[in-house]
Amino acid sequence: MLMIILTKRLMAAYAALTSLMHILDDIKHHPSPPISIDEQQAESLTQTVTSLQEFLETYNSPVANTSEADPLEIRIAEAAYAAQDVIESHIVDMIKLRKSSGAYHGQIHSGGETSTSAGSSSQSKPLMWSNYFGCLMKPINNGRKISYVDNLYRCLKKVIKDMDLVKKEAMKISVSEAQLHRSLSTSGGSSRSSIMVGFDDVSLEIMHKLTNGQDDRQLQVIPVVGLGGIGKTTLAKHVYAQPLIKVHFDVCAWVTVSQNFDIREILFELLSQANKKSKEEMSENEVGLALHKYLFNRRFIIVMDDMWSVDAWDKMQNFFPDNWNGSRIVVTTRQSQLSSQLNSNYCLRLELLDEVSSWDLFSNSVFGEESFPVELEEIGKKIVENCGGLPLAIVVVGGVLKKVEHTKECWESIRKNSSSVVNSADDDFCLNILKLSYSYLPMYLKPCFLYMGVFDEDRAVRVSTLVKLWVSEGFLRPQSGKSLETSAKEYLYELVDRNLILVHELGCTGNIKYCKVHDLLRDLCCREAGKEGFYYVTGKHKSQALNRQRCVVIPGGTSKDKAWEALRSVPLARSLVCHSMEFVPMPESKLLRTLKAYDRDRYGTHEYLLDGLFQFVNSRYLAVGVQFVGSMYDIPSSVSFLWNLHTLIIFHSTSFVASSFWMMPQLRHFESYKGALGLRRPPNGNVVIMYELQTLKGVNLLNLDWDLNFPNIKKLAINSGEFQNLESMNTLESYTNWWQVKGNTFPHSLKKLSLGSHYSNWDVNEVMLKNIGALPLLQKLKLERAHFQKGVWETSEEQFPSLQFLELKWCPLVSWITESSHFPCLEKIRLYALKELEEIPCEIGEIPTMQSIHLKYCRESVVESAKTIAEEQDELQVRVVLFNNSNNQALRRLASPNFQVEIDYF
């Protein structure tokens, strides 16, 4: 029965081990840990977990390509889960004792003897762990009570014994990979017919690269990069089959490399296609030399389809002679980083199809040259829209519709579930192509990728939120000398390079601000996560074994009843990610670590009582709307029991205070939205150093008469007041102050600076501007309602050495005097409602890095000066938004390809 419920768990086992390691490290390094684990037991667990992680990183499951479960992987995952449950349940019980005794966290140390509760029945827990929970909660030896320390020791002893047995079994298995059989394609692809639509421009581009040997006679590698299923192979086949290619090149050969490549077989295949002879028995080096000899002095084109790593190229490139006759090698790959290793100067990147091309491909897939029935066009276009511009999805859905009745009723049923049709029709051809990208991910990236499925379809995910959630979930592999946040960002960029995560929006300084996954890849995430028990999506995954789920997702649109049904059945849940606008009750699991029920990018939130939230004493991440009891808008002292809280994000309509703010030593990120947090003096006037704090947003610092000590703070946003010792914060990278700015000095570590708000004017003097301009790392500067002295801003040499983005908003600036050398790195300018500014300095257009100017509600002379700059700089993009009046309507005549004019009618 277990084998049916718990399918393949290789990734889940690895994530469970990594999470367990984080728990052990958190307890070991906590300044006041809630429990104490025997030193020998902790060392034994750590060694076993490390060994099993290393084993899984190289283990090839015998059932990896089937729907069966691997018993060994299941045992590893379950053993790691059992260890987590024993430790974290013990923490819950110990802190419950402290609460009942009236002690705050850290005042009572675990180790004192106390009575255990005989009323908690192990029957409410899943059967597999009942022995552990029974050991923890029941009297033993004829009713004799034991201390919690002895209780924990005995429970962990059972866990360690089980993990050791699993480890011994794992160590008996040879991790050396058997020789894998590969299937080489001699014709350049499968038998499925290829339809070439939407790639006319890129087809001409690559044809020019291939045949324009007179301009570049050197041997060139041409990488073609894109998402799985986007049409890389189709494009390569189309070009490869052109008559001009056959005439232009003396030798044409195609080989599929794949992830598990064999160099000797690849070289053999190329040689046999080149010399049209049968294969002979030769060594790898011999066949390579034979290929080199045959290609020498011949103009050749070789297509190497589906290359996954540079290792394959490194082992073959010396066998391809550079004849200086315009020979070419085309490589298709999903790996962006591989393209730069193959050719640092050129890469052909395929994009998703637009609406017109998608429709053309769909029509061709279903009806070929026949006309499209008018009565089916509306439904058909909705189906195409669901395919999201991915050629593979369009072709597969088209293949399904080609075989069914061409009636509205039949097509409508497919439209309603077109996404699942893509993932069920011709599964071996479609979904497994996308799954390859997942299957060959390094183990440490797999949980990061699968986690993208917890977000609603087509949802753009804020990167800062994603990073915090990844850290909270505990599946990130630590890297020596790097914070988990830094590792998370690196892992994100790795997944972007692999075309598994799409960049949705860049920030003003070029960093990824929002990301998303293609719908098909999200479906893949959800399917694989469901199989591996990584998370449970309400309404999507089957509810069997729900009481074993560790992560529960409530998608948008989920009814209150369905949400409640799921949440009352997950006693072991560690995470709740809620996107529903319906009120969702708190889960019954006391072991919760992550609760995300608020999203700053979406309207609406659930409001919970803070005291109710603080029952989750193992919490790492809380993002919620909150209610305060009575008229006391204060975060209660019970927050101190959240011994390992990393992130606290609060939405509340009014301002509040946090007397107990200083009692969260592990806090890394605190953010308050709508209402502001007022900090109170630490208890007894003591100096409290919050070493872990990196983010502090939405705080009120009025009447602050003591120094704040945040030695590792990176992001700081103040609603009112200001820091007295701001310049000494040498780790601060982002500073926002919406209040009346008075201080003139800032830390040299700043990369982003935003001063002022729409609600109050403030004076910016020459000293402040000089100090801001001298910040060596500053990349982004925003000033709102800043009054420049005499309405003039004159910059000077050696200022703003790193500034990339500048925004001025509602500033009564009349004259701006500058030189192009004063902003050597400036890329983007936004000017909003500068109604007194006469013109943009023409020198701005001479800045070599300048990319765009965005004007909104500025006077006519400013718009005309921007037009002059645009005419002189063809590469510069200018966007102008104007109020709807007769004068501004006339300015629409200035529009040109690089000068966009919009009228705001509202």
Order of alpha helices (4+ residues) and beta strands (2+ residues): alpha-alpha-alpha-alpha-alpha-alpha-alpha-beta-alpha-alpha-beta-alpha-alpha-beta-alpha-beta-alpha-beta-alpha-alpha-alpha-alpha-alpha-alpha-alpha-beta-alpha-alpha-beta-beta-alpha-beta-beta-alpha-beta-beta-beta-alpha-beta-beta-beta-beta-beta-beta-beta-beta-beta-beta-alpha-beta-beta-beta-beta-beta-beta-beta-alpha-beta-alpha-beta
